[in-house]
């Protein structure tokens, strides 16, 4: 059974940094693209960042470009999200998910519909 476990969330002040981790079991991560999503209270889950299976392609939502970096360490079966210059609007539960493999479809890395095997999430809170 495929399972994703996130860690690394916490409480930081604006301008601070966090490094989130997502470790997978039941799947070899080198074979699948991975994504990070977030959901704030009362809001819909939204795309944050994604990385292709071999790491040669990344995507970010506009509001986190130049602040967040997604990487992967396939030897550790783990994907990371380095979050710098955090802002209060980044506060949310961050979850990772496995891409369904629809590589040929436009938007396959950025749309929720192309992901499955979601983790339980890790809370990120950014104070002013």
C-alpha positions in Angstrom: 0.0 0.0 0.0 1.3 3.4 -0.9 1.7 5.9 1.9 3.1 9.4 2.2 4.2 10.9 5.6 5.0 14.6 5.9 7.1 16.3 8.5 8.9 19.6 9.2 6.0 22.0 9.8 6.0 24.4 12.7 5.5 27.9 13.9 7.8 30.6 12.5 7.8 34.4 12.2 7.5 36.2 8.9 10.7 36.0 6.9 11.8 32.7 8.5 12.3 29.4 6.8 11.1 25.8 7.1 12.1 22.6 5.3 9.2 20.1 4.8 9.9 16.5 4.1 7.6 13.8 2.5 8.8 10.2 2.8 7.0 7.5 0.8 6.5 3.8 1.4 5.0 1.2 -0.9 6.4 3.0 -4.0 9.8 3.8 -5.5 9.7 7.6 -5.8 12.2 7.6 -8.7 9.4 6.4 -10.9 6.8 9.0 -10.1 6.4 12.8 -10.1 5.5 14.3 -6.7 3.7 17.5 -5.7 3.0 19.7 -2.6 -0.4 21.2 -2.0 -1.7 23.3 0.9 -5.1 24.1 2.4 -5.9 27.0 4.8 -9.0 27.0 7.0 -12.1 27.7 5.0 -10.3 27.6 1.7 -9.8 25.0 -1.0 -6.7 22.9 -1.4 -4.3 24.6 -3.8 -1.2 23.6 -5.7 2.1 24.7 -4.4 5.0 23.0 -6.2 5.8 19.8 -8.1 8.7 17.9 -9.5 9.0 15.3 -12.2 10.2 11.8 -11.5 13.8 12.5 -12.6 13.9 16.0 -11.1 14.5 17.8 -14.4 11.2 19.7 -14.4 9.6 21.7 -11.6 6.5 23.9 -11.3 5.5 26.5 -8.7 2.4 28.6 -8.1 3.2 32.2 -8.7 2.9 33.4 -5.1 5.8 31.1 -4.0 8.2 31.4 -7.0 11.6 32.6 -5.9 10.8 31.7 -2.3 10.1 27.9 -2.3 12.2 25.2 -3.8 11.1 21.6 -4.4 13.8 18.9 -4.5 13.9 15.1 -4.3 16.3 12.5 -2.9 15.2 9.3 -4.6 17.8 7.3 -2.6 15.9 8.3 0.5 12.5 8.0 -1.1 11.8 11.6 0.0 10.7 14.8 -1.6 11.4 18.2 0.1 10.0 21.7 0.1 12.4 24.4 1.2 10.4 27.4 2.2 12.2 30.7 2.6 11.0 34.2 3.3 7.7 32.9 4.7 4.7 35.1 4.8 1.5 34.9 7.0 -0.5 34.0 3.9 1.6 30.8 3.6 -0.1 29.5 6.8 -1.8 26.2 5.9 -1.7 22.4 6.2 0.8 21.2 3.6 0.4 17.8 2.0 2.4 15.8 -0.5 0.9 13.5 -3.1 1.9 11.1 -5.8 1.3 12.1 -9.4 -0.9 9.6 -11.3 1.5 9.6 -14.2 -0.5 11.5 -16.8 2.7 13.1 -18.2 1.3 13.6 -21.7 -1.6 15.8 -20.4 -1.3 19.5 -20.1 -1.1 20.6 -16.5 -0.4 17.2 -15.2 2.0 18.6 -12.5 -0.2 21.5 -11.4 -3.7 20.1 -11.2 -5.0 18.2 -8.2 -7.0 15.8 -10.5 -3.7 14.2 -11.5 -2.6 13.2 -8.0 -3.4 10.4 -5.6 -1.9 8.8 -2.4 -2.1 11.9 -0.3 -0.3 12.3 3.0 -1.9 13.4 6.2 -0.3 16.9 6.1 1.9 19.0 8.3 0.9 22.4 9.7 2.8 25.5 8.8 2.0 28.6 10.8 3.7 32.0 10.0 3.2 34.8 12.5 3.5 38.5 11.6 
